[in-house]
Amino acid sequence: ILAAIMLPSCSMANDNLIVMPNSEDQRLVASNLSMTAESFFKAYMSTDIEQRRLAEMYVVGVIDSSEGDSWCGFRIASPDAIQEQVYVALKRAFETSPEERAATAIISHLNQILPCQDHP
């Protein structure tokens, strides 16, 4: 129901990237919560600076919410190194499984390279 209410008040950005609200009063666009790797990677690599900034904010939300649970790396990897690995994950998902959720691709990759390990 929420998506049905919100989507008519939104406009789609170029190439079905990140959905932009028409009104400054709108804070959340429900369809942006479950983006595919394909649509997200296009936004992430877009020449449209607004799309790139929204994509970067999405990445910050994904890594902030998953660090410490799904992967543990800020103690050993710099934010720049993590950002580079996010790119690697998204590019791979874009090429091999474009319908995969972007957040899943990011978290899965970070978990593989920076798994949480208990230290006795």
Phi and psi in degrees as GROMACS dihedral restraints (atoms count N, CA, C in turn):
[ dihedral_restraints ]
;  ai    aj    ak    al  type     phi  dphi    fc
    3     4     5     6     1   -58.4    20    10
    4     5     6     7     1   -45.2    20    10
    6     7     8     9     1   -63.1    20    10
    7     8     9    10     1   -40.3    20    10
    9    10    11    12     1   -64.8    20    10
   10    11    12    13     1   -34.1    20    10
   12    13    14    15     1   -72.8    20    10
   13    14    15    16     1   -39.0    20    10
   15    16    17    18     1   -85.9    20    10
   16    17    18    19     1   -34.8    20    10
   18    19    20    21     1   -62.7    20    10
   19    20    21    22     1   -39.6    20    10
   21    22    23    24     1   -62.5    20    10
   22    23    24    25     1   -22.6    20    10
   24    25    26    27     1   -91.7    20    10
   25    26    27    28     1    11.9    20    10
   27    28    29    30     1  -116.3    20    10
   28    29    30    31     1   159.0    20    10
   30    31    32    33     1  -117.5    20    10
   31    32    33    34     1   147.1    20    10
   33    34    35    36     1   -85.7    20    10
   34    35    36    37     1   139.3    20    10
   36    37    38    39     1   -79.2    20    10
   37    38    39    40     1   174.3    20    10
   39    40    41    42     1   -53.8    20    10
   40    41    42    43     1   138.7    20    10
   42    43    44    45     1    58.4    20    10
   43    44    45    46     1    30.8    20    10
   45    46    47    48     1    54.2    20    10
   46    47    48    49     1    46.5    20    10
   48    49    50    51     1   -83.0    20    10
   49    50    51    52     1  -130.4    20    10
   51    52    53    54     1   -79.3    20    10
   52    53    54    55     1   129.9    20    10
   54    55    56    57     1   -72.7    20    10
   55    56    57    58     1   129.5    20    10
   57    58    59    60     1  -102.9    20    10
   58    59    60    61     1   135.6    20    10
   60    61    62    63     1   -72.1    20    10
   61    62    63    64     1   151.7    20    10
   63    64    65    66     1   -82.2    20    10
   64    65    66    67     1   -24.5    20    10
   66    67    68    69     1  -113.5    20    10
   67    68    69    70     1   142.0    20    10
   69    70    71    72     1   -66.8    20    10
   70    71    72    73     1   -17.5    20    10
   72    73    74    75     1   -79.5    20    10
   73    74    75    76     1   -19.2    20    10
   75    76    77    78     1   -82.1    20    10
   76    77    78    79     1   128.2    20    10
   78    79    80    81     1  -105.6    20    10
   79    80    81    82     1   -26.2    20    10
   81    82    83    84     1  -132.3    20    10
   82    83    84    85     1   135.1    20    10
   84    85    86    87     1  -116.4    20    10
   85    86    87    88     1   111.2    20    10
   87    88    89    90     1   -56.6    20    10
   88    89    90    91     1   -35.9    20    10
   90    91    92    93     1   -68.4    20    10
   91    92    93    94     1   -15.4    20    10
   93    94    95    96     1   -80.2    20    10
   94    95    96    97     1    -7.1    20    10
   96    97    98    99     1   -79.0    20    10
   97    98    99   100     1   -18.6    20    10
   99   100   101   102     1  -137.3    20    10
  100   101   102   103     1    67.1    20    10
  102   103   104   105     1   -82.7    20    10
  103   104   105   106     1   143.8    20    10
  105   106   107   108     1   -76.5    20    10
  106   107   108   109     1   159.3    20    10
  108   109   110   111     1   -59.2    20    10
  109   110   111   112     1   -37.9    20    10
  111   112   113   114     1   -63.9    20    10
  112   113   114   115     1   -53.5    20    10
  114   115   116   117     1   -67.3    20    10
  115   116   117   118     1   -36.5    20    10
  117   118   119   120     1   -68.6    20    10
  118   119   120   121     1   -43.8    20    10
  120   121   122   123     1   -61.2    20    10
  121   122   123   124     1   -38.6    20    10
  123   124   125   126     1   -62.4    20    10
  124   125   126   127     1   -41.2    20    10
  126   127   128   129     1   -67.1    20    10
  127   128   129   130     1   -42.0    20    10
  129   130   131   132     1   -62.3    20    10
  130   131   132   133     1   -33.0    20    10
  132   133   134   135     1  -102.9    20    10
  133   134   135   136     1     5.4    20    10
  135   136   137   138     1   -62.6    20    10
  136   137   138   139     1   152.0    20    10
  138   139   140   141     1   -81.0    20    10
  139   140   141   142     1   -11.5    20    10
  141   142   143   144     1   -79.1    20    10
  142   143   144   145     1   111.6    20    10
  144   145   146   147     1   -61.5    20    10
  145   146   147   148     1   -33.2    20    10
  147   148   149   150     1   -65.2    20    10
  148   149   150   151     1   -41.7    20    10
  150   151   152   153     1   -62.6    20    10
  151   152   153   154     1   -44.7    20    10
  153   154   155   156     1   -62.6    20    10
  154   155   156   157     1   -42.1    20    10
  156   157   158   159     1   -65.0    20    10
  157   158   159   160     1   -41.6    20    10
  159   160   161   162     1   -64.0    20    10
  160   161   162   163     1   -40.0    20    10
  162   163   164   165     1   -63.4    20    10
  163   164   165   166     1   -41.7    20    10
  165   166   167   168     1   -64.8    20    10
  166   167   168   169     1   -37.2    20    10
  168   169   170   171     1   -65.9    20    10
  169   170   171   172     1   -37.6    20    10
  171   172   173   174     1   -60.4    20    10
  172   173   174   175     1   -46.2    20    10
  174   175   176   177     1   -59.6    20    10
  175   176   177   178     1   -45.3    20    10
  177   178   179   180     1   -57.8    20    10
  178   179   180   181     1   -43.1    20    10
  180   181   182   183     1   -63.0    20    10
  181   182   183   184     1   -42.1    20    10
  183   184   185   186     1   -65.6    20    10
  184   185   186   187     1   -48.9    20    10
  186   187   188   189     1   -72.0    20    10
  187   188   189   190     1   -34.3    20    10
  189   190   191   192     1   -66.7    20    10
  190   191   192   193     1   -40.0    20    10
  192   193   194   195     1   -77.8    20    10
  193   194   195   196     1   -19.3    20    10
  195   196   197   198     1  -106.0    20    10
  196   197   198   199     1   -18.0    20    10
  198   199   200   201     1   -64.6    20    10
  199   200   201   202     1   131.8    20    10
  201   202   203   204     1    96.5    20    10
  202   203   204   205     1   -23.4    20    10
  204   205   206   207     1  -105.1    20    10
  205   206   207   208     1   -56.9    20    10
  207   208   209   210     1   -93.7    20    10
  208   209   210   211     1   -27.4    20    10
  210   211   212   213     1  -153.1    20    10
  211   212   213   214     1   155.5    20    10
  213   214   215   216     1  -136.2    20    10
  214   215   216   217     1   106.6    20    10
  216   217   218   219     1  -146.2    20    10
  217   218   219   220     1   -13.9    20    10
  219   220   221   222     1   -64.5    20    10
  220   221   222   223     1   -21.0    20    10
  222   223   224   225     1   -72.0    20    10
  223   224   225   226     1   -28.3    20    10
  225   226   227   228     1  -120.1    20    10
  226   227   228   229     1   -12.5    20    10
  228   229   230   231     1  -125.4    20    10
  229   230   231   232     1   138.6    20    10
  231   232   233   234     1   -73.4    20    10
  232   233   234   235     1   157.4    20    10
  234   235   236   237     1   -56.0    20    10
  235   236   237   238     1   -35.5    20    10
  237   238   239   240     1   -64.6    20    10
  238   239   240   241     1   -41.2    20    10
  240   241   242   243     1   -65.5    20    10
  241   242   243   244     1   -39.8    20    10
  243   244   245   246     1   -66.1    20    10
  244   245   246   247     1   -41.6    20    10
  246   247   248   249     1   -60.1    20    10
  247   248   249   250     1   -41.3    20    10
  249   250   251   252     1   -62.6    20    10
  250   251   252   253     1   -40.2    20    10
  252   253   254   255     1   -69.3    20    10
  253   254   255   256     1   -32.5    20    10
  255   256   257   258     1   -61.5    20    10
  256   257   258   259     1   -43.5    20    10
  258   259   260   261     1   -59.8    20    10
  259   260   261   262     1   -46.5    20    10
  261   262   263   264     1   -57.5    20    10
  262   263   264   265     1   -46.1    20    10
  264   265   266   267     1   -62.5    20    10
  265   266   267   268     1   -45.0    20    10
  267   268   269   270     1   -68.8    20    10
  268   269   270   271     1   -40.8    20    10
  270   271   272   273     1   -64.0    20    10
  271   272   273   274     1   -43.6    20    10
  273   274   275   276     1   -62.4    20    10
  274   275   276   277     1   -46.2    20    10
  276   277   278   279     1   -64.7    20    10
  277   278   279   280     1   -39.9    20    10
  279   280   281   282     1   -58.6    20    10
  280   281   282   283     1   -39.7    20    10
  282   283   284   285     1   -82.1    20    10
  283   284   285   286     1   -34.5    20    10
  285   286   287   288     1  -106.5    20    10
  286   287   288   289     1   -30.6    20    10
  288   289   290   291     1  -146.6    20    10
  289   290   291   292     1    68.6    20    10
  291   292   293   294     1   -60.8    20    10
  292   293   294   295     1   -21.3    20    10
  294   295   296   297     1   -88.5    20    10
  295   296   297   298     1    -5.4    20    10
  297   298   299   300     1   -64.9    20    10
  298   299   300   301     1   147.1    20    10
  300   301   302   303     1   -63.6    20    10
  301   302   303   304     1   136.3    20    10
  303   304   305   306     1   -59.2    20    10
  304   305   306   307     1   -43.2    20    10
  306   307   308   309     1   -62.0    20    10
  307   308   309   310     1   -40.0    20    10
  309   310   311   312     1   -63.5    20    10
  310   311   312   313     1   -43.0    20    10
  312   313   314   315     1   -62.3    20    10
  313   314   315   316     1   -43.5    20    10
  315   316   317   318     1   -64.3    20    10
  316   317   318   319     1   -52.1    20    10
  318   319   320   321     1   -64.0    20    10
  319   320   321   322     1   -42.6    20    10
  321   322   323   324     1   -61.0    20    10
  322   323   324   325     1   -44.8    20    10
  324   325   326   327     1   -65.3    20    10
  325   326   327   328     1   -46.1    20    10
  327   328   329   330     1   -62.9    20    10
  328   329   330   331     1   -35.7    20    10
  330   331   332   333     1   -64.2    20    10
  331   332   333   334     1   -37.4    20    10
  333   334   335   336     1   -67.9    20    10
  334   335   336   337     1   -40.3    20    10
  336   337   338   339     1   -93.5    20    10
  337   338   339   340     1   -22.5    20    10
  339   340   341   342     1  -135.8    20    10
  340   341   342   343     1    59.6    20    10
  342   343   344   345     1   -68.9    20    10
  343   344   345   346     1   151.1    20    10
  345   346   347   348     1   -74.1    20    10
  346   347   348   349     1   132.8    20    10
  348   349   350   351     1  -130.0    20    10
  349   350   351   352     1   137.2    20    10
  351   352   353   354     1   -75.3    20    10
  352   353   354   355     1   133.5    20    10
  354   355   356   357     1  -107.9    20    10
  355   356   357   358     1   118.5    20    10
